Amino acid sequence: MTSDKAVMSEEARRQLLDRIEQLIEEKDFEELRQLLSDSRASDVAEVVEVVDEIARQVLFDLLDPEDAGEVLEKIDEATRGEVVEDLTHKELTDIVATLPPDEAADVLAELSDEQTNKVLDQIPQEEAAEIEKLLGYDEESAGGIMNPELVRINIHDTVRDAIHQFRQSDPAEDFYYVFVVDDQGRYKGAVSLPTMLRHSRQTPIAEVIEEQLPTVNVQADQEEIANIFRKNDLIVMPVVDDQGILLGRITVDDIVDVMEEEAEEDVLVMAGTHPSERDTPNIFRAATIRLPWLLTCMAGSMLTGVTLISLFAPHFSKAEWVSIVMFLPALAAMGGNSGLQTSTVVVRGLATGDLVALKLAQVFFRESRVALVVAGSCALFAGLTAGIWLFVHPGSLEPAKAPFLGLSVGLAMFCGIMLSTTLGFLLPFVFRRFGIDPAISSGPLVTTANDAVGCLTYFCLALSMLHIFHVTL
């Protein structure tokens, strides 16, 4: 499978899909085999994700184990699980044997313990031990994403020894540094390849060790690691245990996948679902992931509506109630939308680890000023619109009450946006304080809470404004 072929455009990928489907239908497997060999693994993986089960089986039958491993590593988890289930034990073992330990662990994580053990028994013991060790780490930790394959030399060695070690390394791996350890295997620093080439081979490696790369503990969360990479412009990071023993390395291509995964997780959680929905082909399983949030929000909204209407409706005349309810959807929507905007900004700041986003006082100072401008503008527009509309089209409402109800709409809009903004920036900090993903505080939760608070505020203000109207008569 080629690696130097130009990256395909969207139209070219569609043509590749059409051509593959045509060759499968015509059963022209020799040409199909050649087409797969001439294509990038990423393009073939994209095709595998959209074709049916029979076509997938045909494609993996034609791919050699090494190419099949590349494709299997690049497809999404839901499709990978389906493909792995369809592979025979021998096919799966041959594919796993060609993969680097970290990628092999990702594939075996889709299997049952019994299937995993069967595969590990069929590959070399040293490789199996490395994969088994990786499977013992949390998949979202440094240990779960690191690659134990690296170039390691002793601090007492020379540049000649380092070059020799590098030449003995796996040519399929991208090595950017030679890592230096002491006699106990503790990480002491790293030497880049250009640095080694600029010094004589007799130079002690201890004399050319560069400033140490930031290390990360094997139990560190992948989101924290991604932020370190981003802030320090790293291409590789050594992974160590609590004693400083060098265990592996994480490279920037691993972090690109992590960043995509974390961003996707935040978006899905904020929408009231979960990343595991993308990993399952079962529509009923996907529905059960979404339903708890939706049913909770529906129950909350219904309870809010029934309770507030029961409490406030008897205090208004029919004409007043019709005029008040007319603007309720806009008030509820604006409160929820403004709160969602704030919580999204705050959650993203917390996710990226920016220090500014970690300080509650600074976030409050910024967001409160933004909210004042937004709330003031929306309140002015809503109040004037409501007042003018009720005055021009009063229906059975007394026109004299229009300015008072318009004022209540404007004040409710202002209070609703300010309250929702407060919830929007406060809830992520509260959730984070108790070790809960701050993204959960967005989406359905903040929208439901804002609806309840906003409607209560609106009814109270409308009742107060009409009371003032009657008092001033």
C-alpha positions in Angstrom: 0.0 0.0 0.0 1.6 3.2 -1.2 2.7 6.0 1.2 4.0 8.5 -1.4 0.8 8.9 -3.4 -0.8 12.3 -3.4 -3.6 12.9 -1.0 -7.0 12.4 -2.7 -9.6 15.1 -3.0 -13.1 14.4 -2.0 -14.2 13.8 -5.6 -11.3 11.4 -6.1 -12.3 9.4 -2.9 -15.8 9.1 -4.2 -14.5 7.8 -7.5 -12.3 5.3 -5.6 -15.4 4.1 -3.7 -17.4 3.8 -7.0 -14.5 1.9 -8.7 -14.1 -0.5 -5.7 -17.8 -1.3 -5.6 -17.8 -1.8 -9.4 -14.8 -4.2 -9.2 -16.4 -6.2 -6.4 -19.7 -6.5 -8.4 -17.7 -7.6 -11.4 -15.6 -10.0 -9.2 -12.5 -8.6 -10.8 -10.3 -9.3 -7.8 -6.9 -9.0 -9.4 -7.5 -5.4 -10.5 -9.1 -4.7 -7.2 -6.0 -6.1 -5.4 -3.8 -3.8 -7.5 -6.1 -0.8 -6.9 -5.9 -1.4 -3.1 -2.1 -1.7 -3.3 -1.9 1.6 -5.1 -4.1 3.5 -2.7 -3.4 5.1 0.7 -4.5 3.2 3.8 -6.5 6.2 5.0 -8.5 6.3 1.7 -9.1 2.6 1.8 -10.2 2.9 5.5 -12.7 5.5 4.5 -14.1 3.2 1.9 -14.3 0.3 4.4 -16.4 2.5 6.7 -19.2 3.0 4.1 -19.4 -0.3 2.2 -21.5 -3.3 3.4 -20.3 -6.2 5.4 -19.7 -8.5 2.4 -17.6 -5.9 0.6 -15.5 -5.4 3.8 -14.8 -9.1 3.9 -13.7 -9.0 0.2 -11.4 -6.1 0.8 -9.7 -7.6 3.9 -9.3 -10.9 2.0 -7.4 -9.1 -0.7 -5.2 -7.0 1.6 -2.0 -8.5 2.8 -1.6 -8.5 6.7 0.6 -5.4 6.8 -1.8 -3.3 4.7 -4.8 -4.7 6.5 -3.2 -3.6 9.8 -2.8 -0.1 8.5 -6.4 0.1 7.3 -7.7 -1.5 10.5 -5.9 1.1 12.7 -7.4 4.0 10.7 -11.1 3.1 10.6 -13.5 4.3 13.3 -14.0 2.1 16.4 -17.5 1.0 15.5 -16.5 -0.3 12.1 -13.3 -1.8 13.5 -15.3 -3.8 16.0 -17.5 -5.2 13.2 -14.4 -6.0 11.0 -12.6 -7.7 13.9 -15.7 -9.9 14.5 -15.7 -11.1 10.9 -12.0 -11.9 10.7 -10.9 -15.5 11.4 -8.5 -16.1 14.3 -5.6 -16.7 11.9 -6.3 -13.5 9.9 -6.5 -11.4 13.1 -3.3 -12.9 14.5 -1.4 -12.2 11.2 -2.7 -8.6 11.2 -1.9 -7.9 14.9 1.7 -9.3 14.4 2.4 -6.6 11.8 1.2 -3.7 14.0 3.2 -1.6 16.5 2.4 -2.5 20.1 0.2 0.5 20.8 -1.9 0.0 17.6 -2.1 -3.7 18.3 -3.4 -3.0 21.8 -6.1 -0.7 20.3 -7.3 -3.6 18.0 -7.2 -6.2 20.8 -9.2 -3.9 23.1 -12.2 -4.6 20.8 -12.0 -8.4 21.7 -13.1 -10.4 24.6 -10.4 -11.5 27.1 -10.5 -15.1 25.7 -10.0 -13.9 22.1 -7.2 -11.5 23.2 -5.4 -14.3 25.0 -5.7 -16.6 22.0 -4.1 -14.0 19.7 -1.3 -13.1 22.2 -0.4 -16.8 22.5 0.2 -16.9 18.7 2.7 -14.0 18.4 6.3 -13.7 19.7 6.4 -13.7 23.5 8.3 -10.4 23.8 5.8 -8.6 21.6 2.9 -10.2 23.4 4.3 -9.0 26.8 4.5 -5.4 25.5 1.0 -5.5 24.2 -0.4 -7.1 27.4 1.3 -4.4 29.4 -0.3 -1.7 27.3 -3.7 -3.3 27.7 -3.4 -2.9 31.4 -3.4 0.9 31.2 -6.5 3.1 31.0 -7.1 3.7 27.3 -7.3 7.4 27.8 -4.0 7.6 29.8 -0.4 8.1 28.7 0.1 4.4 29.1 -2.9 3.7 26.8 -1.6 5.8 23.9 2.2 5.5 24.3 4.4 3.4 22.0 7.0 1.4 24.0 9.3 1.2 20.9 12.0 3.8 21.1 15.8 4.2 20.8 17.3 4.0 24.3 21.0 4.4 25.3 22.9 4.5 28.5 24.2 7.9 29.8 27.8 6.4 29.8 27.6 5.6 26.0 29.0 7.6 23.1 27.5 9.1 20.0 28.8 6.1 18.1 26.7 3.8 20.4 23.7 6.0 19.8 24.0 5.9 16.1 24.5 2.1 16.2 21.3 1.8 18.3 19.4 4.0 15.9 20.5 1.8 12.9 19.3 -1.3 14.7 15.8 0.3 15.3 12.6 -0.6 13.4 12.8 1.3 10.0 9.0 1.5 9.9 9.0 3.7 13.0 9.6 7.5 13.0 12.3 8.2 15.6 13.0 11.9 16.3 15.2 11.5 19.4 17.5 9.0 21.1 16.5 8.8 24.8 19.1 8.6 27.5 18.7 6.6 30.7 20.9 5.7 33.7 21.9 2.3 34.8 18.5 1.9 36.5 16.6 2.9 33.4 15.6 6.3 34.7 15.1 9.0 32.0 17.9 11.5 31.9 17.4 13.4 28.7 17.3 13.1 24.9 19.5 13.8 22.0 18.1 14.7 18.6 19.4 13.1 15.4 20.8 16.4 14.0 22.7 16.9 17.2 24.3 13.5 17.0 25.4 14.1 13.4 27.1 17.4 14.3 29.4 15.7 16.9 32.2 13.2 16.5 31.4 9.6 17.2 33.8 9.5 20.2 31.8 12.2 22.0 30.3 11.0 25.3 26.5 11.2 25.0 26.3 12.9 28.4 28.1 16.0 26.8 25.5 16.4 24.1 22.2 15.8 26.0 19.9 18.6 25.1 17.5 20.3 27.5 15.2 17.6 28.7 11.9 17.2 27.0 8.9 17.5 29.3 8.0 14.1 30.7 4.6 12.8 31.5 3.6 10.2 34.0 2.2 6.9 32.6 -1.1 7.5 34.4 -1.6 11.1 33.1 -4.9 11.8 31.3 -4.6 12.2 27.5 -6.3 15.6 27.5 -3.6 17.0 29.8 -0.9 15.5 27.5 -2.5 17.1 24.4 -2.4 20.5 26.1 1.3 20.0 27.0 2.1 19.2 23.4 0.1 22.2 22.1 1.7 24.7 24.5 5.3 23.5 24.0 5.2 22.7 20.3 6.4 19.2 20.9 6.7 16.4 18.4 7.5 13.7 21.0 7.3 13.2 24.7 8.8 10.5 26.9 6.5 8.6 29.3 7.9 7.6 32.7 6.5 5.8 35.8 6.5 7.2 39.4 10.2 6.3 39.8 11.2 8.1 36.6 11.8 4.8 34.6 11.4 5.4 30.9 8.5 3.3 29.6 7.7 4.7 26.1 7.0 7.7 24.0 4.1 9.6 22.7 4.4 11.3 19.3 2.5 14.2 17.7 0.5 11.9 15.4 -0.9 10.2 18.5 -1.8 13.6 19.9 -3.7 14.7 16.8 -6.0 11.7 17.2 -6.4 12.5 20.9 -7.3 16.1 20.2 -9.9 15.1 17.7 -11.3 12.5 20.1 -11.4 14.9 23.1 -13.0 17.7 21.0 -15.6 15.2 19.7 -16.3 14.0 23.2 -16.9 17.5 24.5 -19.3 18.3 21.6 -21.3 15.1 22.1 -21.5 15.4 25.9 -22.6 19.0 25.6 -25.3 17.8 23.2 -26.6 15.3 25.8 -25.1 12.2 24.3 -21.8 10.3 24.7 -18.9 9.3 22.5 -19.7 5.6 22.9 -22.7 6.2 20.6 -20.3 6.6 17.7 -18.7 3.2 18.7 -21.8 1.1 18.4 -23.6 0.2 15.2 -26.7 -0.8 17.2 -29.4 1.9 16.8 -31.2 0.8 20.0 -28.0 1.2 22.0 -27.5 4.6 20.5 -31.0 5.6 21.4 -30.6 4.4 25.0 -27.5 6.7 25.3 -29.5 9.7 24.1 -32.8 9.1 25.9 -31.8 9.6 29.5 -30.8 13.2 28.9 -33.8 13.9 26.7 -36.3 12.3 29.1 -34.8 14.1 32.1 -35.0 17.4 30.2 -38.6 16.7 29.1 -39.6 15.8 32.6 -38.0 19.0 34.0 -39.6 21.1 31.3 -43.1 19.6 31.9 -42.8 19.9 35.6 -41.7 23.5 35.3 -44.6 24.3 32.9 -47.3 22.6 34.9 -46.1 24.1 38.2 -45.6 27.7 37.0 -48.8 27.8 35.0 -50.8 26.4 37.9 -49.3 29.0 40.3 -49.5 32.1 38.1 -52.4 31.6 35.7 -55.1 32.3 38.3 -53.6 35.8 39.0 -54.1 37.1 35.5 -57.1 37.8 33.4 -57.6 35.8 30.2 -56.4 38.7 28.0 -53.4 39.3 30.2 -52.5 35.6 30.2 -52.7 35.4 26.4 -50.5 38.5 26.0 -47.9 37.1 28.5 -47.7 33.6 27.1 -47.2 35.1 23.6 -43.6 36.1 24.4 -42.7 33.1 26.6 -41.0 31.0 23.8 -38.7 33.9 22.9 -37.7 34.5 26.5 -37.0 30.8 27.2 -35.0 30.4 23.9 -32.9 33.5 24.5 -32.1 32.4 28.1 -31.1 29.0 27.0 -29.0 30.2 24.0 -27.1 32.8 25.9 -26.3 30.3 28.7 -25.2 27.7 26.2 -22.9 30.3 24.5 -21.2 31.1 27.9 -20.9 27.5 29.0 -19.4 26.5 25.7 -16.7 29.2 25.9 -15.9 28.2 29.5 -15.9 24.5 28.9 -13.6 24.8 25.9 -11.3 27.0 28.0 -11.1 24.4 30.7 -10.5 21.6 28.2 -7.5 23.4 26.7 -6.1 24.1 30.1 -5.6 27.8 29.6 -4.7 29.5 32.8 -7.1 32.4 32.2 -10.0 29.9 31.9 -9.0 28.3 35.2 -9.6 31.5 37.2 -13.2 31.9 38.2 -12.8 35.6 39.0 -11.3 36.5 35.6 -14.0 34.5 33.8 -16.7 36.1 35.8 -15.3 39.6 35.1 -15.2 39.0 31.3 -18.4 37.1 30.9 -20.4 39.4 33.1 -19.5 42.4 30.9 -20.3 40.5 27.8 -23.6 39.5 29.3 -24.5 43.0 30.3 -24.1 44.2 26.7 -26.0 41.2 25.3 -28.7 41.3 27.9 -29.2 45.1 27.6 -29.4 45.0 23.8 -31.8 42.0 23.7 -33.9 43.5 26.6 -34.3 46.8 24.8 -35.3 45.2 21.5 -37.7 42.7 23.2 -39.3 45.3 25.5 -39.9 47.8 22.7 -41.2 45.1 20.3 -43.5 43.6 22.9 -44.9 47.0 24.0 -45.5 48.3 20.5 -47.1 45.0 19.4 -49.5 44.9 22.3 -50.3 48.5 21.9 -51.0 48.2 18.2 -52.7 44.7 18.4 -54.1 44.7 21.9 -56.8 42.2 21.2 -59.0 42.2 24.3 -56.1 43.6 26.4 -56.4 47.2 27.6 -53.9 49.2 25.5 -52.9 51.1 28.6 -51.4 47.9 29.9 -49.2 47.4 26.9 -46.2 49.5 28.2 -46.2 47.6 31.5 -46.2 44.2 29.9 -43.6 45.4 27.4 -41.5 46.5 30.3 -41.9 43.1 32.0 -40.8 41.4 28.8 -37.7 43.6 28.6 -36.8 43.2 32.2 -37.4 39.4 32.1 -35.2 39.2 29.0 -32.4 41.1 30.8 -32.7 39.0 34.0 -33.1 35.8 32.1 -29.9 36.3 30.1 -27.9 37.5 33.1 -29.1 34.5 35.2 -28.4 32.0 32.4 -25.0 33.5 31.8 -24.2 33.1 35.4 -25.2 29.5 35.3 -23.3 29.0 32.1 -20.0 30.1 33.5 -20.5 28.8 37.1 -21.8 25.2 36.5 -18.6 24.1 34.5 -16.5 25.2 37.5 -18.8 23.5 40.0 -18.7 20.2 37.9 -15.0 20.4 37.5 -14.5 20.9 41.3 -16.3 17.6 42.0 -14.4 15.7 39.3 -17.3 15.7 36.7 -16.7 16.5 33.1 -17.6 20.2 32.8 -19.1 19.6 29.3 -22.0 17.9 31.0 -23.1 21.2 32.4 -23.8 22.5 28.9 -26.5 21.6 26.5 -29.7 20.0 27.9 -28.9 20.6 31.5 -28.2 24.4 31.3 -31.0 24.9 28.9 -33.6 23.2 31.2 -32.3 25.1 34.2 -32.5 28.4 32.3 -36.0 27.7 31.1 -37.2 27.1 34.7 -35.5 30.2 36.1 -36.4 32.4 33.2 -40.1 31.5 33.2 -40.3 32.0 36.9 -38.6 35.4 36.6 -40.9 36.5 33.7 -44.1 35.6 35.5 -43.1 37.3 38.6 -42.1 40.5 36.7 -45.3 40.4 34.7 -47.4 40.1 37.9 -45.5 42.9 39.5 -45.8 45.2 36.5 -49.6 44.7 36.3 -49.9 45.3 40.1 -48.0 48.6 39.6 -50.4 49.4 36.7 -53.5 48.9 39.0 -51.9 50.9 41.8 -51.1 53.9 39.5 -54.7 54.1 38.2 
